[in-house]
Amino acid sequence: MTREEFFTRFNDNAVILQSVAANLTNDKDRAYSLYHETVYQALKALHSISDGRTFRAWLVSIMRQVFLKRFNEFAH
């Protein structure tokens, strides 16, 4: 997947990702930060996705991983 394809697909799922981030954090600023960290982490892992049909699930999985990592860091 090229970067252009990534951003097209990402933009198609932006509203859903923003909703997931809001539901995970219950805080507007943290949701914004989580959303952007997800973009960053997904771009770093772009080589790992080969099937466009699972793109949304892949993004949500990355978002959950970022959220859990932050939660664990905050808890300790």
Backbone hydrogen bonds, N-H to C=O, Kabsch-Sander energy under -0.5 kcal/mol:
donor,donor_aa,acceptor,acceptor_aa,energy
6,F,2,T,-2.5
7,F,3,R,-2.6
8,T,4,E,-2.1
9,R,5,E,-2.7
10,F,6,F,-3.2
11,N,7,F,-2.5
12,D,8,T,-1.6
13,N,9,R,-1.0
13,N,10,F,-1.0
14,A,11,N,-0.8
17,L,13,N,-2.4
18,Q,14,A,-2.6
19,S,15,V,-1.9
20,V,16,I,-2.5
21,A,17,L,-2.6
22,A,18,Q,-2.2
23,N,19,S,-2.4
24,L,20,V,-2.3
25,T,21,A,-2.2
26,N,22,A,-2.5
31,A,27,D,-2.6
32,Y,28,K,-2.1
33,S,29,D,-2.2
34,L,30,R,-2.8
35,Y,31,A,-2.5
36,H,32,Y,-2.0
37,E,33,S,-2.4
38,T,34,L,-2.0
39,V,35,Y,-1.7
40,Y,36,H,-2.1
41,Q,37,E,-2.8
42,A,38,T,-2.7
43,L,39,V,-2.3
44,K,40,Y,-1.9
45,A,41,Q,-1.5
46,L,43,L,-1.1
48,S,45,A,-2.5
49,I,46,L,-1.3
50,S,48,S,-0.5
52,G,50,S,-0.6
54,T,51,D,-1.3
55,F,52,G,-1.3
58,W,54,T,-2.5
59,L,55,F,-2.4
60,V,56,R,-2.6
61,S,57,A,-2.4
62,I,58,W,-2.1
63,M,59,L,-2.5
64,R,60,V,-2.5
65,Q,61,S,-2.2
66,V,62,I,-2.5
67,F,63,M,-2.6
68,L,64,R,-2.9
69,K,65,Q,-2.3
70,R,66,V,-2.3
71,F,67,F,-2.6
72,N,68,L,-2.7
73,E,69,K,-2.2
74,F,70,R,-2.4
75,A,71,F,-2.3
76,H,72,N,-1.2
